[in-house]
Structure formats: structure tokens, C-alpha cells
């Protein structure tokens, strides 16, 4: 009898049959590359199913089978043997029932407490009036001034900023939109819909992403956190390219000085909205400016930024030949700091979709040389362990033979 027929008769899958063979729970003969299942194999499967229904694990069933097979028990011995293991299993189950009941009650108490705890107040975060002197139109170069707006506690929640040309900038839900991205704000989902999607995304992301890759992601965020001297950020301006849903910002949020300005730039309005909504529930509010913009049209004046956080260059490099950090140097002060994360590749597959002319931005030596050319003095860096298989449906997919690393860099620009 072939494995398919055996599995069908016993109402188990072929993979399950193979697993039982690998564990030695069933022991068919093998001839000419084919398994030969006898009546003993059928009896063993029935015993496996029977014992599993009584709560025994496959490991425990294996021990039972070994005892029976080697002991060759008589009918009386067989009866006494099963009485002993069943009594022992019953005691174990009864003990677990008590533990589960205690756990159930503890969970119920926690849920009761959570349901009666007051929800945190949401203090709306808008664009502070104090940042207006830092802004300018990228087309005409003129300063941006408020034309009209909804202002609460010196923060603009909704409004229009004007300059010397027809390119108006808009503020919606406390987020600044450039003329190139304002259309995003007119086609967004409802706030509750976005939050529900976000909660589902986080849950599904963790479930669907490789555990080692999640550890790798956290280590990168923690590496950033441990390299920054937050006391030295007092009165400083930070620019973060590619904020996303804020893994790194939320990790450092409580350590940010209240009088520093953190400028979060991302082209995705929904990411900004969800991140801002989460930060609005925090007990202490920091000075965060959310800008929905592509990285080449950020409405900031020249030499305004003290500290650049670059997690957007690699995303930018999938569609551009120029290295992003070269394009944003105009925003940085002469002696600014840089902390960045850059994807690097080995062994491009023939079907890799990255344009060959863009691949220089994913080569470790080229990245190091670019940073050196831009006069950055290395303080610390690290190359991650390689990722050699696709980490999950939400992350970059790797093809056979490809390896991807993350290069973490911390340095200071020399004057």
C-alpha cells in the first residue's frame, strides 16, 4: 500500500504520515524506494489518534510505544501499564485545570481593570507657530506666512500658508502638505478606519514577519537610541527622512528634550496621521512637525537642521540614481550630525528589479565613500548580520542567492 492510500484510509495527511515515520511512531518497511504499510502501522495510527485525544503529546506517545514494543506486555501487564500512565496523566490534567482557572481569573481581573480605566486624553498636535520662520517655498524661495487657519494653543490645526507665488501650502489635521502632496489629503480614509487598519497591520506584521528579522529591526532602532546624546539636543532641530509609522520616533520620544524640534518627513499622509494620533495619547507632548512631502521638496530654509536621521535614502534609491543625502545637504548646518540606516546588497539575482544604474547606492563601499566625500567624520558604525531569505510579505522580497544587510552609521559633518 502506497503512502497516499494509507493516509487516506487513516484520514490523516501525507505530511502527517511522514512526520509519524520520522518520529518512529509508525515503522513501515521500505522497498524499491516505496514504503510498505502493514496492519501494525494501521494499529499504531489508531493508537496515536486515541492517545492524542486523551491529551498525550507525540513525545509521550513515543515513550509509551517504546515501552510496549520492547516490553512485550502480557494482557495483565498491559492493563496495569495503561492504568498507571492514565492516572498520572489525569493528575497532570487536574493540576493544569487549577493553573488555568487561576490564569483565567487573573486575566478577567486585568480586563475588568482595563475596561474601567479612563482612556488617555488626546491633546491635539498641530504645527507650532514658532516653526514658521524655518519654512520657505521651494519654488520662489520666499518665506511662508499664514493666510488663514484654525489656531489652538499657538498650534495651527488647519490652514493655508502663502508665499510670493501661487503655490500654497496647506495644513490639515496638524500636518503640513506641500503643493505636490496636497492631493493626498483629499483622498484619505476616515480616522477610525485608518486606526483600525493600523492596529491590524501591526498585529499582522509581527505575525507574518520572520522572528529573526523582527529582532534585527529592534536592534537597529536600539542601536540608534544608544548612540544619541539627548542632553545635547536641547534647542536643536532634528530632521527625520522616512519616518514611516514611527518605530524609531516612538522609541526615542520620551527622551527628546521638550525644547528641541523634531521634523518628521514622509510622503504617506496616512502614516503621519496614525503616528500623530498615537503620540497625541502620550502624557507629555513634544515639539513635532509633521510634513507630508517627497524628500526633494521639503519646505525648509537652508542650513536649518542640526541633526539628520536618515532612514529614507534606501527607499529613495529604488527610484533615483542620486544618493538622497547629497540632495538634502542644503538643509544642514555645517557641523551637523547624521545617524542613518542604509540597505546594502550582495549577489544580485538576474531578475532583481533595481535599476543597475541605481545599485551603487546599495553597495557598502560606495555608501561609505559618499559619506566621506560629504565630509562626515565617522563616530560609530555597524553592519548587520545578513538577511538571505525574504523576511515576510510586508518587507523587501529577496530572490535566490541574494543577501541584504543594514549598514548603521553615526557621524558628524566637519565644518
C-alpha positions in Angstrom: 0.0 0.0 0.0 1.4 3.4 -1.0 1.6 6.3 1.4 -1.3 8.2 -0.2 -3.7 5.3 0.2 -2.5 4.6 3.7 -3.0 8.3 4.7 -6.5 8.3 3.0 -7.6 5.2 4.9 -6.5 6.6 8.2 -7.9 10.1 7.5 -4.5 11.9 8.0 -2.4 13.9 5.6 0.6 12.6 3.8 2.8 15.1 5.7 1.4 13.8 9.0 2.2 10.2 7.9 5.8 11.2 7.1 6.1 13.1 10.4 5.0 9.9 12.3 7.5 7.9 10.3 10.3 10.4 11.1 9.4 10.2 14.8 9.4 6.4 14.7 5.8 6.2 15.8 5.0 4.0 12.7 7.7 1.8 11.2 6.8 0.7 7.6 9.2 -1.4 5.6 10.8 0.3 2.6 11.3 -1.5 -0.7 12.4 0.0 -4.1 12.0 3.5 -2.6 8.4 2.9 -1.6 7.0 2.5 2.0 5.1 -0.8 2.7 2.5 -0.3 5.4 1.3 -3.4 7.3 -1.6 -3.9 9.7 0.7 -2.9 12.6 1.1 0.5 11.0 -2.7 0.9 10.9 -3.0 -0.1 14.6 -0.2 2.3 15.5 -2.0 5.2 13.8 -5.3 4.3 15.6 -3.4 4.3 19.0 -1.7 7.6 18.2 -5.1 9.3 17.5 -6.6 7.6 20.6 -3.8 8.8 22.9 -3.7 12.3 21.4 -7.4 12.6 22.2 -6.5 11.8 25.8 -4.1 14.7 25.9 -0.8 12.9 25.3 1.9 14.6 23.3 3.7 12.8 20.4 6.8 12.7 22.6 4.8 11.0 25.4 3.2 8.6 22.8 6.6 7.7 21.6 7.7 6.7 25.1 4.5 4.6 25.5 5.2 2.9 22.2 8.8 2.1 23.1 7.7 0.6 26.4 5.1 -1.6 24.8 7.3 -2.7 21.9 10.3 -3.6 24.0 8.4 -4.9 27.0 6.1 -7.2 25.1 3.5 -6.9 27.8 1.0 -9.6 28.8 -2.7 -8.7 28.9 -2.5 -8.1 32.7 0.7 -6.1 32.4 -0.8 -4.1 29.6 -3.8 -3.3 31.7 -1.7 -2.2 34.7 0.6 -0.2 32.5 -2.2 1.8 31.0 -3.9 2.3 34.4 -0.6 3.8 35.7 0.0 6.2 32.8 -3.7 7.3 32.7 -3.7 8.0 36.4 -0.5 10.0 36.1 -2.0 11.9 33.1 -5.2 12.6 34.9 -3.3 14.2 37.8 -1.3 16.3 35.4 -4.5 17.5 33.7 -6.2 18.2 37.0 -3.2 20.3 38.1 -3.3 22.2 34.8 -7.0 22.9 35.2 -6.3 24.5 38.6 -3.5 26.6 37.0 -5.7 27.6 34.0 -8.5 28.6 36.4 -6.1 30.9 38.3 -4.8 32.3 35.0 -8.4 32.8 33.7 -9.3 34.7 36.9 -6.2 36.9 36.7 -6.9 37.7 33.0 -10.5 38.6 33.9 -9.3 40.9 36.7 -6.9 42.6 34.3 -9.7 43.1 31.7 -12.0 44.5 34.3 -9.3 47.0 35.3 -8.6 47.9 31.7 -12.3 48.5 30.9 -12.7 50.7 34.0 -9.5 52.8 33.4 -10.1 56.2 31.9 -8.8 56.4 28.4 -5.9 58.9 28.0 -6.9 62.3 26.8 -5.9 63.2 23.2 -4.2 66.6 23.1 -4.2 67.6 19.5 -0.8 68.2 18.0 -0.6 70.9 15.3 2.1 72.9 13.6 3.6 75.3 16.2 3.6 78.9 15.1 7.2 79.0 16.3 8.3 77.0 13.2 7.1 79.5 10.6 10.5 81.3 10.4 12.1 77.9 9.3 9.8 77.5 6.3 10.1 78.6 2.7 8.6 77.8 -0.7 10.9 75.6 -2.7 9.7 77.3 -6.0 10.1 81.0 -5.3 12.3 80.8 -2.2 10.0 83.2 -0.2 9.1 82.7 3.4 5.8 81.1 4.2 3.2 83.0 6.2 -0.2 82.1 7.5 -3.0 83.2 5.3 -5.9 81.7 7.4 -6.1 79.0 9.9 -7.6 77.2 12.9 -5.1 78.0 15.7 -5.4 76.4 19.2 -2.7 76.9 21.9 -0.3 78.5 19.4 -0.6 75.5 17.1 -2.1 75.5 13.6 -4.5 72.6 13.2 -5.9 73.6 9.8 -5.0 76.4 7.5 -3.2 77.7 4.4 0.3 79.1 4.2 1.2 81.5 1.4 4.4 82.8 -0.3 5.1 85.1 -3.3 3.9 82.6 -5.9 0.7 80.6 -6.5 2.0 77.5 -4.7 0.1 77.5 -1.5 1.0 75.0 1.3 -1.8 73.5 3.4 -2.1 72.3 7.0 -4.7 69.6 7.6 -5.1 67.8 10.9 -1.9 69.5 12.1 0.2 68.1 9.2 1.9 70.4 6.7 1.3 69.5 3.0 3.4 70.7 0.1 1.8 71.7 -3.2 3.0 68.3 -4.6 1.2 66.2 -1.9 -1.9 68.1 -1.0 -4.0 65.8 -3.2 -3.3 63.0 -0.7 -5.3 64.9 2.0 -8.4 64.8 -0.2 -8.4 61.1 -0.7 -7.8 59.7 2.8 -9.9 57.2 4.8 -11.7 58.1 7.9 -9.6 58.5 11.1 -11.3 55.5 12.8 -10.8 53.4 9.6 -7.1 54.3 9.5 -6.5 53.4 13.2 -8.3 50.1 12.7 -6.1 49.4 9.7 -3.0 50.3 11.6 -3.9 48.1 14.6 -4.5 45.2 12.1 -1.2 46.0 10.3 0.9 45.9 13.5 -0.6 42.6 14.6 -0.3 41.1 11.1 3.2 42.5 10.6 4.5 40.8 13.7 2.7 37.6 12.9 3.8 37.5 9.2 7.4 38.7 9.6 10.3 36.4 10.4 11.2 36.5 14.1 14.9 36.9 13.4 14.1 39.9 11.2 12.0 41.5 13.9 14.9 41.1 16.3 17.1 42.6 13.7 14.8 45.6 13.3 14.6 46.2 17.0 18.4 46.0 17.4 18.8 48.7 14.7 16.3 51.0 16.5 18.0 50.4 19.8 21.5 51.0 18.3 20.3 54.4 17.2 18.9 55.2 20.6 22.1 54.3 22.4 24.3 56.4 20.1 22.4 59.7 20.6 23.2 62.1 23.5 19.8 63.5 24.1 21.0 66.1 26.5 22.9 67.7 23.6 19.7 68.1 21.6 18.4 70.9 23.7 17.3 73.8 21.3 18.3 71.7 18.4 16.4 70.9 15.2 16.2 67.3 14.0 15.1 66.2 10.5 14.0 62.7 10.0 13.7 61.4 6.4 11.3 58.5 6.1 9.5 58.5 9.4 7.1 55.8 8.4 4.8 54.7 11.2 7.3 55.8 13.7 9.1 52.8 15.1 12.3 54.8 15.8 10.5 58.1 16.8 8.3 56.3 19.4 11.4 54.5 20.7 13.1 57.8 21.5 10.1 60.1 22.1 10.3 60.2 25.8 14.0 61.1 25.7 13.6 64.1 23.4 14.1 67.5 25.1 10.8 69.5 25.1 12.6 72.5 23.5 14.0 70.6 20.5 12.1 70.5 17.2 11.7 67.1 15.5 10.7 67.4 11.9 9.1 64.1 10.6 9.0 63.9 6.8 7.2 61.2 4.9 5.3 61.2 1.7 2.5 59.0 3.1 -0.2 61.1 4.9 -1.9 58.0 6.5 1.4 57.0 8.2 1.7 60.5 9.5 -1.9 60.6 10.7 -1.7 57.3 12.6 1.7 58.2 14.2 0.4 61.6 15.2 -2.8 60.1 16.7 -0.7 57.7 18.8 1.6 60.5 20.0 -1.4 62.6 21.0 -2.2 60.0 23.7 1.2 60.3 25.4 1.2 62.1 28.7 3.9 64.5 27.6 3.8 66.3 24.3 7.0 67.1 22.4 7.5 69.6 19.6 6.9 67.5 16.4 6.4 69.0 13.0 4.8 66.5 10.5 5.5 67.3 6.8 3.9 65.3 4.1 6.4 65.8 1.3 8.7 63.9 -1.0 12.3 64.2 0.1 13.3 66.7 -2.7 10.7 69.4 -1.9 10.8 69.8 1.8 9.8 73.4 2.5 12.7 74.2 4.9 15.2 77.1 4.8 18.8 76.3 4.1 21.1 75.4 7.0 18.3 75.0 9.5 19.0 71.4 10.7 21.4 70.3 13.4 20.8 66.6 13.3 19.7 64.4 10.4 18.1 61.0 10.9 18.2 59.2 7.5 16.0 56.1 7.1 14.7 57.3 3.8 17.7 57.1 1.4 17.3 53.4 0.6 13.7 53.8 -0.2 14.6 56.8 -2.4 17.3 54.9 -4.2 14.9 52.3 -5.6 13.7 55.0 -8.0 16.5 57.5 -8.2 20.2 57.4 -9.2 21.4 60.2 -6.9 22.2 59.4 -3.3 19.5 61.2 -1.3 21.8 62.6 1.4 23.6 64.6 -1.3 20.3 66.2 -2.2 19.4 67.3 1.3 22.8 68.8 2.4 21.4 72.3 1.8 19.1 71.9 4.8 22.0 71.0 7.2 24.2 73.3 9.2 28.0 73.0 8.6 28.6 70.9 11.8 25.5 68.8 11.8 25.2 65.2 13.0 24.0 62.2 11.0 22.6 58.9 12.0 21.4 56.7 9.2 20.4 53.2 8.2 21.2 52.0 4.6 20.3 48.8 2.8 23.2 47.0 1.1 23.1 44.1 -1.3 25.2 41.1 -2.3 24.7 38.8 -5.3 22.0 40.5 -7.3 19.7 37.9 -8.9 19.2 38.3 -12.7 15.5 39.1 -12.0 16.3 41.8 -9.4 14.2 44.9 -10.3 16.6 47.5 -9.0 17.8 49.6 -12.0 21.5 48.7 -12.5 22.4 52.4 -12.5 20.8 52.8 -9.1 22.7 49.8 -7.5 25.7 51.9 -6.5 23.5 53.3 -3.7 23.2 49.8 -2.3 26.9 49.0 -2.2 28.6 49.3 1.2 31.8 50.8 -0.1 30.0 53.3 -2.2 27.9 54.4 0.7 31.0 54.9 2.9 32.7 56.8 0.2 29.7 59.1 -0.4 29.6 59.9 3.4 33.3 60.6 3.4 33.0 62.9 0.4 30.3 64.8 2.1 32.8 65.4 4.9 31.2 63.2 7.6 33.6 62.0 10.3 32.6 58.5 11.4 31.9 58.2 15.2 30.5 54.6 15.0 29.0 52.2 12.6 27.8 48.6 12.3 26.9 46.1 9.6 24.1 43.8 10.5 24.1 40.1 10.1 22.9 39.1 6.6 19.3 38.5 5.6 19.3 35.8 3.0 15.6 35.0 2.7 12.5 37.1 2.4 11.5 38.2 5.9 7.8 38.4 5.1 5.1 39.8 2.9 5.5 43.4 4.3 9.2 43.6 3.7 11.5 43.7 0.6 11.4 40.3 -1.1 14.8 38.6 -1.7 15.5 36.3 -4.7 17.5 33.1 -4.6 21.1 33.7 -3.6 20.7 37.4 -2.7 21.9 38.7 0.7 20.8 42.0 2.3 22.5 43.9 5.1 21.7 47.0 7.0 24.5 49.5 7.4 24.1 51.7 10.5 26.1 54.9 10.6 26.7 57.7 13.1 28.9 60.6 12.4 29.4 64.4 12.4 29.8 66.7 9.4 33.1 68.6 9.6 32.9 72.4 9.2 
